[in-house]
Amino acid sequence: MPFGMKTSGAMLTRAVKMQMKGIGPGGGLHGQLVDPHADLGGLCEDCRKACRTAEQVNFILRPTKCILGAETIDFRGHRLGEGAIGLQNENVEKVWGAIRPKTKK
């Protein structure tokens, strides 16, 4: 990782998109939200292609990290689902509960 841990997530996402080009909606299944009314056969085929490609480029897929069939998910500080994107309540409470700085600059 040339830029350290701060941008490692972005670098991984970029690498996955480059390797998974042409599979599924948007060039890959990484980070994709799938329409629940979509064609199940097409979705299964996209998953198979993604798994085959991941195996060819030596990516490790961890089923324990996959979320299937959830109505809402928490992702990078946001709550996604039910047709909306919002902030996680825990993060909002932390911001409102923060003490105002008393130092001068």
Buried (B, 14 or more C-beta within 10 A) or exposed (E): EEEEEEEEEEEEEEEBBEBBEEBBBEBBBBEEEEEEEEEEEEBEEBBEBBBEBBEEEEBEEEEEEEEEEEEEEBBEEEBBBEEEEEEBEEEEEEEEEEEEEEEEE
